[in-house]
């Protein structure tokens, strides 16, 4: 990734659930210190994040089975795409 890049990251699972991987420390799981200066990032079966269920946070593996995942990295993951700098990609686990 180009440095610096956006500082927040999430994955949308095939089920539609959102896994917060990098976010403000007051809200969710902070996995990697100084994330915005990370040049490479490998997401594997050990990658965890925060999933909210009925308003409660749970730490879970980001990948939970087969299907298409959407990785979204942005300056602000909770704003419209036209109002933030973002990087995204889709990948499939078969």
QUIVEN-V512514 format. One record per pair of residues at least 12 apart in sequence whose C-alpha atoms are under 6 Angstrom apart, sorted by the first residue. I is the first residue (numbers start at 1). GAP is how many residues later the second one is. Records with the same first field share a line. If there is no record, write none. Layout:
# QUIVEN-V512514
I: GAP, GAP
This chain:
# QUIVEN-V512514
1: 38
3: 34
4: 32, 33
5: 31
6: 30, 68, 69
7: 29, 68
8: 14, 15, 65, 66, 67
9: 12, 13, 63, 64
10: 61, 62
11: 59, 60
12: 57, 58
13: 56
14: 53, 54, 55
19: 30, 31, 32
20: 29, 30
21: 28
29: 20, 21
47: 14, 15
48: 12, 13, 14
49: 13
66: 27, 28
67: 25, 26
68: 23, 24
69: 21, 22
70: 19, 20
71: 17, 18
72: 16
73: 13, 14
74: 12
